[in-house]
Amino acid sequence: MGPKRELKFALEYFWDGKSNSEELQKVAVDLRASIWKQMADAGIKYMPSNTFSYYDQVHFIVPELGPDVSLSISSHKAVHEYREAKALGVETVPVLVSPVTYLLLSKPAKGVDKSFSLLSLIDKILPIYKEVVTELKAAGATWIQFDEPTLVMDLDSHKLPAFTHAYSKLEPSLFGLNVVIETYFADLPAEAYKTITTLKGITGYGFDFVCGSKTLDLIKDGFPSGKYLFAGVVDGRNIWANDLATSLHTLQALEGIVGKD
């Protein structure tokens, strides 16, 4: 929203007809540039892009899909924001919701039987992801992050192979990229942890150690050699109040297990 809620006010002006879309987009561009510069000045090495939204609230609107759905790219936002940051001299990690999570968070369209398996569409959606990845590589991206929030859910065991299938099919397109899988806001079940940490072609993993404190035990029992670990130690739901001593203790414990970059 901006330190002085610039985006909120710009949106309200736009909705009231007091400004046009170009003026609204200018506020958004300036805000993104300011955020990236702050992170760069703070020495943050891996900065995300494609995380910007015009809204500061979560709207529960999900894709409605059926067996005959036709899928295609409707936005090039990921590559546009990556290029936007790169033009400022800032290298970012484009963030995408993974294909499996996208499908698992969707719902059957109106008129489609509720028993319809959304994961049956995985081979329809993977070509779209391959196209986006190809665009990002052509733009110069060297890292990419896939968000997998559904991995912390109590998924039926028969759904987990979909993650292995998806990343296996994407592996040729992802070749040459550093790939991060990110989960958050809960503990990662042991079976899900085993599934993703045995995937090929993955560079690193991001886990929540605030809401997912038990995930630390999984790390202690084994973490893949030579992989990066991105540790979430600040509560994403309440970033204004953090127990620094607890965060430091968790980081020290993790460093003792996986080492320090």
N, C-alpha and C positions, 0 to 999 in steps of 0.2 A: 504493500500500500504506500510505502514511502515514509521517511522519518516524520513528515508533517502531513501524512495522509493525502499526498498529492494525487495519487491515482483515484482515491475515493471521490475527491472533489471534481476531478476531471471527468469521471464517469457521470456524476450527477449533473454537471454542466451539459454533457453530451445528451443524456436522457431528457433533459429539460429543453433541448434544442438551442442551447446557448453556444454550442461549439460544434464543429464538424468532426468526421472520423479522422481526418489528417491531424487535427490538433490533439485529439485523444491519443493517437498513435505516437505522436511526438513526445507526449508526457511519458508514455510507456517506454519508448526507446531511451529517453534520458534517465529514467529510473533504473532500467536494466544496466545501463552503462555505469551509473553511480554505484550500484551494488557490486558489479564485477570489479570495479576499481578499488572499492573498499576491501574486498576479499584479497585482491592481488597485493595491495599495500600491507595487508596483515600477514602476508607470507603464505597464504593458503595455496597449496600446490595443485590440488584437484578440485576445480570449481565446476559446478554443474551448469548446464544450459538446457533449454527446453523445459524449464520448471516454472516459467512465468505464467500467471493467470490474471485476467482482469477482475477476478472476484476473490474476496477474502473469506468466503463461506463455502462449505461443501454442499453442493446440490446433488441430491441422489437421482441423477439422470444417467441411465445406463443404456448401452446398445440393446436393441431388440432384434434378435436374429432368428432365422429359420433355415431349413435345409436348402431352400432355393435362393438364398441371399447371394447377391453379387457384390463383391468387395473390390474397392479400388482406393487409391490415395486421394484424399480430399483436401489435404493440407501439407505444405512443405515447411511447416513451422520449425521442426527440429533442425533442418539444415540452415534455414534462414537465421535462426538465433545463433547457431554455431558461427556462421559467417559474420554476423553482426559483432560478436565478441572478438573474433579473430581480427577484424578490421581495426579494433581498438588495441590490438597487440596482446589480447588475452586468450590463452588456450583453455578451452573448456572440455568437459566430459558431457556429451549429449545424453539425456536421460529419456528412456522410453519405457512405457508399461509393456511388459513382456507379452507375447502372443497368447500364452496359456492363461496368464492372469486376466488378460483382456476378455477372453472367452468365459472364464469362470465367473467374472463379475458382470457378465451380460445376462440376459434373460430371454426366454422364448418369446417371439413376436406374437402379437394378437392373432389368434386362430391356430397357432402352432401348439401341438400337444405339450403339456407341461413336462412330460417324460422325455422330450427331445434332448439328446445329448449335445450340448454346445461344443464339447471337445471334438465332436465328429467333424467340425469345421476347421480343424487345425491345419490341414493341408491346403485349405482354401486361403487361409490368412497368411501363411508363411511366405508366399511370393511377395506380398505387400511389404513385409518386414525386410526381405532381401533387397527390395528396391530402395527402401529408406536407408538401409545400411550402406548400399552401394553409393547413394548420393552423399552420405556423410564421409565416406572414405575418399570420394572424389574431391570433396571440399577440404580435405586435409586432416580430418579427425583421426586421432590415434588411440583414443579411449572411447568406450561406450558403456553406459550403465543400463541394465534392465531391472526395473522395479518388480519385485515378486511378493507383494503383500499377502497374497493368498496362501503362500507357503506356511504362514504361521497359523492358518486355520486348521481345524481338525478335518482334513481332507480324507475321503475314502482312499484306501491304499491303491485302488485301481486307477485313480486319477494321477498319481505321481509319475507313472511312466510317460505321461504326456509331456512333462518337462524334459525328460531325457530325449524323447523323440524330437521335440522342437529344437533343442540346442544342437542335436546331432545333424538335423537338416540345415540349420543355419551355419554350422561350423565352416563350410567352404566360403560363405560370404563374409564371415567374421574373421577369416584368416588375415593376419597382419594387424589386427586391432587388439588392444588390451580390453578385455571384457570383464565387467564387474556385475555380480548379482547382488541385489540389495533387498533385504527384508526389514520389517520394522513393526513396532508397537505391540510386540508379544514375543513369547518364547517360541523358538523353532522346534517343532517336534523332532525326535531323534530320527525317524524314518525319512522325514523331509531333509534333514541335515545330511544324512548319508547320501540321499539322491543327488543333491546339488554339489556336494564336495567331491563326488566321483565323476562329475561331468568332464569331458575333454574340452580343451580350448578356453578354459576360464582362467582369468588372471587373478581375480580377487573376489572377496565376499564382504558384504556389509551386514552387520548384525546389530540388533538393539540390545544393549546391556543395561538399560534402565527398566523398561517394561518386560524385557526378556532376560532376567537375571539368571535363569537356569541354563541359558545357552552357554554360559561360561563353563559349565560342567561338560558340555559337549566338546568345547574347544580343548579342555584339559584331557579328554579321552582321545583326542586325535584331531589334528588340523593338517590339511595337505601341505606337503613340503614345497617351498618355493612360491607360495601364493601370498598375495596381499590380504591383510585383514583390516577393514575399515570399521572402527569401533564407535558405535553410537553411545555416548556416555552423558549426554545432556537431554533432558526430557523435551521432546519435540512439541509436546502439548503445553509446556510451561517453561519456556526458555528464559523467563525473567528471574526465576528462582532455581538455583542449582547448588547442590551439595558438592563443592569443589573437592573436598577431601575424599568423598566417596568416588568421584570420577577419577581422581588421581590414583586411588587404590586399585580400581578396576583396570586402569591402563597399565599400571605396574605389574599386576598379575598377568595380564595378557602379554606384556613384553617378555616376561619370564618364560612364556610358553612358545610364542611365535617369533620372538626377536623384534628388532626395531629397524625400520627402514632408514 
